[in-house]
Amino acid sequence: MKLTDKIPRILIYIGLVFWAVINLFPVYWMFTFSLKNNDEIFGENVAGLPQNWIWSNYTEALKTGNMGKYFLNSGIVAVATILITLAVALMATFALTRLIWKRRKTLNKFFMLGLTIPIHASIVPIYVTLSRLHLLNTYLALIIPYAAFSLSMAILVCTGFMNAIPRELDEAACIDGCGVWGIFLRVIVPLMKPAVATVGIYTFLQCWNELMFANIFISKTALKTLPVGIQALSGQYTTAWGPIGAALVVATFPTLFIYVFLSKRIQDSFVAGAVKG
């Protein structure tokens, strides 16, 4: 291959590297930010490496700031929300796409209406409902709204993928003696792994980073989630920004970790959902 033929590919690689550096710079800045004191953060050494690597910021964030407990609370809420969303979305999508019954298209449109409702526009009615059900200051006060608002997007993703699964597989399973639940659990669900990964990551990001509901529906310190805990690290008169940076790194790590291991599943979901089987 001639050098002139390689130039377009080289330019593409240079552009991709430049784009990667732009996207990774905030992660680098946040990590170095977490290891500095206020003098360095607000001084001339804003984006450079710390002159003194203050690892005690992490100790202060985890112990003094109680980030460990907040991290656990966020984990409980996130895992429960993901499980409920996946279970309901998969069953609803199966009923909407594989079963024939009246008004199923109407119900699907009703589910899609959830995409048009901003989550924070319903704070007052949700607060009143949770208060009457005596669910405020419980994990369910966050799990139920998070799952409800994640359901529309989950059904949308699962519908595109499930429509690509050949219906001949359902017929073959039925001939082998499977009922509706057998087809769903033994045929459909195992083939939905890429869509499950996509919905799982989307739902995780929605509830892991949410602040407004967590700040309003939970007032007990023992039940507060990570975003609320990070907000509480800010002092009324002075603020040590290093521990806040450390808490942000701790809060960001699970998101990066999950995406690295499930990104291939997300790509498969988008490709499979766009191609009819």
DAMO-V690024 format. One record per backbone hydrogen bond with DSSP energy under -0.5 kcal/mol. NH is the residue of the N-H (numbers start at 1). CO is the residue of the C=O. If there is no record, write none. Layout:
# DAMO-V690024
nh={NH;NH}
co={CO;CO}
This chain:
# DAMO-V690024
nh={6;7;8;10;11;12;13;14;15;16;17;18;19;20;21;22;23;24;25;26;28;29;30;31;32;33;34;35;36;41;42;43;46;54;54;55;57;58;59;60;61;62;63;64;65;67;68;70;71;72;73;74;75;76;77;78;79;80;81;82;83;84;85;86;87;88;89;90;91;92;93;94;95;96;97;98;99;101;104;107;108;109;110;111;112;113;114;115;116;117;118;121;122;123;126;127;128;129;130;131;132;133;134;135;136;137;138;141;141;142;143;144;146;147;148;149;150;151;154;155;156;157;158;159;160;161;162;163;164;165;169;171;172;173;174;175;176;177;178;183;184;185;186;187;188;189;191;191;192;192;193;196;197;198;199;200;201;202;203;204;205;206;207;208;209;215;216;217;218;219;223;224;224;226;229;230;231;232;233;233;234;241;244;245;246;247;248;249;250;251;252;253;254;256;257;258;259;260;261;262;263;266;267;268;269;270;271;272;273;274;274;275;275}
co={2;3;4;6;7;8;9;10;11;12;13;14;15;16;17;18;19;20;21;22;24;25;26;27;28;29;30;32;33;37;38;40;44;35;52;53;54;55;55;56;57;58;59;59;60;61;62;66;67;68;69;70;71;72;73;74;75;76;77;78;79;80;81;82;83;84;85;86;87;88;89;90;91;92;93;94;94;99;101;103;104;105;106;107;108;109;111;112;113;114;116;118;119;120;122;123;124;125;126;127;128;129;131;130;130;217;135;135;138;139;139;140;142;143;144;145;146;147;150;151;152;153;154;155;156;157;158;159;161;162;166;167;168;169;170;171;172;174;173;179;180;181;182;183;183;184;187;188;188;189;190;192;193;194;195;196;197;198;199;200;201;202;203;204;205;211;212;213;214;217;220;220;221;70;225;226;227;228;229;230;231;239;240;241;242;243;244;245;246;247;248;249;250;252;253;254;255;256;257;258;259;262;263;264;265;266;267;268;269;270;271;271;272}
